[in-house]
Amino acid sequence: MDKQRTIIFCDFDGTITTEETFVGTLMRLCDEKDLYEWFGKFQKGEITLRKCTETLFSLAPSSRWPLVEEYAKTVQLRPGFSEFLDRAKELDFPVVVISGGVRIMQEPILAPYMNRIEAFYSCDLDISGEYTVFTSRYANDIQNMDKEKIMELYTYERAIAIGDMASTDYQMAKASDVVFARDELADALKKEGTPYIQWETFFDIIPHLA
């Protein structure tokens, strides 16, 4: 795309949605003992998020996928998302959604809004075999989704980042000019003295866009 004055890079889980749907997906696919074992290793720093994710999905039977489809129908969006997209469109600020979650679970949730979203990057899940297979075109050695790599696909004068997790949104935030942060991401940025704007709903973001 042509060089933009401003582009908004927005996380999905816990940002557009009110909950971490990636975790919710794994909870419906995986045995509880596997979740505790592999998430425990990740939280202790013994393995990367990418290794944790790939392992858990490799243990998840594809036959359980209908449970995820039903779950997706119950996921709530954070208030003000539609109005936020309207305002971004008025300002000619493309919105790029970047997620380390599962595309086939997320697409039905975002479908009503895709006409106002510039692009959507997420990870793929093959459910054709006995067990699910997780892959990501934009993974790095640590993360399921290298969000900085996505940002580098675009040319712009100013980047706005919106996120909530230190483990997945930190690098995107550090590469941006303006950051809207909440939850763990806000705590991490505050601790190191990096400026950010606190938010809870998209209604908090809208007045700052202009």
C-alpha positions as CSV (number, residue, x, y, z in Angstrom):
1,M,0.0,0.0,0.0
2,D,1.0,3.6,-0.4
3,K,2.7,5.4,2.5
4,Q,0.2,6.4,5.1
5,R,0.4,9.3,7.5
6,T,-0.8,7.0,10.3
7,I,-1.5,3.3,10.7
8,I,-3.1,1.6,13.7
9,F,-1.8,-1.8,14.6
10,C,-4.2,-3.6,16.9
11,D,-4.0,-6.8,18.9
12,F,-7.0,-9.2,19.0
13,D,-7.1,-11.3,22.1
14,G,-8.0,-9.3,25.2
15,T,-7.9,-6.2,23.1
16,I,-10.7,-6.4,20.6
17,T,-12.2,-9.2,22.6
18,T,-12.9,-9.0,26.4
19,E,-11.1,-12.2,27.0
20,E,-8.1,-14.2,25.8
21,T,-9.8,-16.4,23.2
22,F,-6.5,-18.1,22.4
23,V,-6.5,-19.6,25.9
24,G,-10.2,-20.3,25.6
25,T,-9.6,-22.2,22.4
26,L,-6.9,-24.3,24.0
27,M,-9.1,-25.0,27.1
28,R,-11.7,-26.6,24.8
29,L,-9.3,-28.6,22.8
30,C,-6.7,-29.9,25.2
31,D,-6.7,-32.1,28.3
32,E,-6.4,-30.2,31.5
33,K,-3.2,-32.0,32.5
34,D,-1.5,-31.0,29.2
35,L,-2.5,-27.4,29.7
36,Y,-1.1,-27.2,33.2
37,E,2.1,-29.0,32.2
38,W,2.9,-26.9,29.1
39,F,1.6,-23.5,30.2
40,G,3.5,-24.1,33.5
41,K,6.7,-24.6,31.6
42,F,6.1,-21.4,29.6
43,Q,5.3,-19.4,32.7
44,K,8.5,-20.6,34.3
45,G,10.5,-19.6,31.3
46,E,11.5,-23.1,30.4
47,I,10.1,-23.0,26.9
48,T,9.0,-20.3,24.5
49,L,5.4,-19.4,23.7
50,R,5.8,-20.8,20.3
51,K,7.0,-24.2,21.6
52,C,4.2,-24.2,24.2
53,T,1.6,-23.5,21.5
54,E,2.8,-26.0,18.9
55,T,3.0,-28.7,21.5
56,L,-0.4,-28.2,23.0
57,F,-2.1,-28.1,19.6
58,S,-0.3,-31.3,18.6
59,L,-1.9,-33.0,21.5
60,A,-5.4,-31.6,20.7
61,P,-7.9,-33.9,18.9
62,S,-9.4,-32.3,15.9
63,S,-12.7,-33.9,16.8
64,R,-13.1,-31.3,19.6
65,W,-13.2,-28.4,17.2
66,P,-17.0,-28.0,17.3
67,L,-16.6,-27.0,20.9
68,V,-14.5,-24.1,19.8
69,E,-17.0,-23.1,17.2
70,E,-19.7,-22.9,19.8
71,Y,-17.4,-21.0,22.1
72,A,-16.6,-18.4,19.4
73,K,-20.3,-17.5,19.3
74,T,-20.2,-16.4,23.0
75,V,-17.1,-14.2,22.8
76,Q,-17.8,-10.5,23.6
77,L,-16.1,-7.6,21.9
78,R,-14.7,-4.7,24.0
79,P,-17.1,-1.8,24.0
80,G,-16.7,0.8,21.3
81,F,-14.9,-1.3,18.7
82,S,-17.3,-0.6,15.9
83,E,-17.3,3.2,16.7
84,F,-13.5,3.1,16.9
85,L,-13.3,1.6,13.4
86,D,-15.7,4.3,12.1
87,R,-13.6,7.0,13.5
88,A,-10.4,5.5,12.1
89,K,-12.0,5.3,8.7
90,E,-13.1,9.0,9.0
91,L,-9.5,9.9,9.7
92,D,-8.1,7.7,7.0
93,F,-6.1,5.7,9.5
94,P,-5.9,2.1,8.2
95,V,-6.5,-0.5,11.0
96,V,-4.3,-3.6,10.9
97,V,-5.2,-6.4,13.2
98,I,-2.4,-8.7,14.3
99,S,-2.9,-11.8,16.4
100,G,-1.0,-14.9,17.5
101,G,-4.2,-16.7,17.8
102,V,-6.2,-19.0,15.5
103,R,-7.6,-17.6,12.3
104,I,-10.4,-20.0,11.7
105,M,-11.7,-19.3,15.2
106,Q,-11.3,-15.5,14.9
107,E,-12.6,-14.9,11.4
108,P,-16.3,-15.4,12.3
109,I,-15.9,-12.9,15.1
110,L,-14.3,-10.2,12.9
111,A,-16.5,-10.9,9.8
112,P,-19.0,-8.1,10.4
113,Y,-16.1,-5.6,10.7
114,M,-13.8,-6.6,7.9
115,N,-15.0,-3.9,5.5
116,R,-13.4,-1.4,7.9
117,I,-10.2,-3.4,8.6
118,E,-7.2,-2.9,6.3
119,A,-5.7,-6.4,7.0
120,F,-5.9,-9.2,9.4
121,Y,-2.9,-11.4,10.3
122,S,-3.3,-14.5,12.4
123,C,-2.1,-18.1,12.6
124,D,-3.4,-21.2,10.9
125,L,-4.8,-24.4,12.3
126,D,-5.2,-27.6,10.3
127,I,-8.0,-29.7,11.7
128,S,-8.1,-32.2,8.9
129,G,-6.1,-34.9,10.7
130,E,-6.6,-36.7,14.0
131,Y,-4.8,-34.0,15.9
132,T,-4.7,-30.2,15.1
133,V,-1.5,-28.7,13.6
134,F,-0.7,-25.1,14.4
135,T,1.4,-23.1,11.9
136,S,2.3,-19.4,11.5
137,R,3.8,-17.7,8.5
138,Y,5.1,-14.8,10.6
139,A,6.4,-16.7,13.6
140,N,9.9,-16.2,15.0
141,D,11.9,-18.4,17.3
142,I,10.0,-17.2,20.4
143,Q,6.6,-15.9,19.3
144,N,3.6,-17.3,17.4
145,M,3.4,-14.0,15.6
146,D,6.2,-11.5,15.1
147,K,4.2,-8.3,15.1
148,E,7.2,-6.1,14.3
149,K,7.6,-8.2,11.1
150,I,4.1,-7.3,10.1
151,M,4.7,-3.6,10.8
152,E,7.6,-3.7,8.4
153,L,5.3,-4.7,5.6
154,Y,3.9,-1.1,5.7
155,T,5.2,2.4,5.2
156,Y,3.9,5.2,7.4
157,E,4.9,8.3,9.2
158,R,3.3,7.3,12.5
159,A,2.4,4.0,14.1
160,I,-0.3,3.6,16.8
161,A,-0.3,0.4,18.8
162,I,-3.2,-1.0,20.8
163,G,-2.5,-4.0,23.1
164,D,-2.7,-5.6,26.5
165,M,-0.1,-8.4,26.9
166,A,3.5,-7.8,27.7
167,S,4.5,-11.3,26.3
168,T,3.0,-10.7,22.9
169,D,2.5,-6.9,22.3
170,Y,5.6,-5.4,23.9
171,Q,7.8,-5.3,20.7
172,M,4.9,-3.9,18.7
173,A,4.4,-1.2,21.4
174,K,8.2,-0.3,21.4
175,A,8.2,0.1,17.6
176,S,5.2,2.5,17.7
177,D,5.0,6.2,18.1
178,V,1.8,6.2,20.2
179,V,0.7,3.3,22.5
180,F,-2.6,2.5,24.0
181,A,-1.9,-0.1,26.7
182,R,-3.8,-1.9,29.4
183,D,-3.3,-4.9,31.8
184,E,0.2,-6.5,31.6
185,L,1.4,-4.3,28.7
186,A,0.6,-1.1,30.7
187,D,2.4,-2.5,33.7
188,A,5.6,-3.3,31.7
189,L,5.7,0.1,30.0
190,K,5.1,1.9,33.2
191,K,7.8,0.0,35.0
192,E,10.4,1.1,32.4
193,G,9.1,4.6,32.0
194,T,7.8,4.3,28.4
195,P,4.9,6.7,27.7
196,Y,1.6,5.1,27.0
197,I,-2.1,6.0,27.2
198,Q,-4.2,3.9,29.5
199,W,-7.4,2.5,28.2
200,E,-10.2,0.0,29.0
201,T,-12.7,0.4,26.2
202,F,-12.4,1.7,22.6
203,F,-14.4,4.7,23.7
204,D,-11.3,5.7,25.7
205,I,-9.2,5.6,22.5
206,I,-11.4,7.4,20.1
207,P,-10.9,11.0,21.5
208,H,-7.1,10.6,21.2
209,L,-7.0,9.5,17.6
210,A,-7.1,12.9,16.0
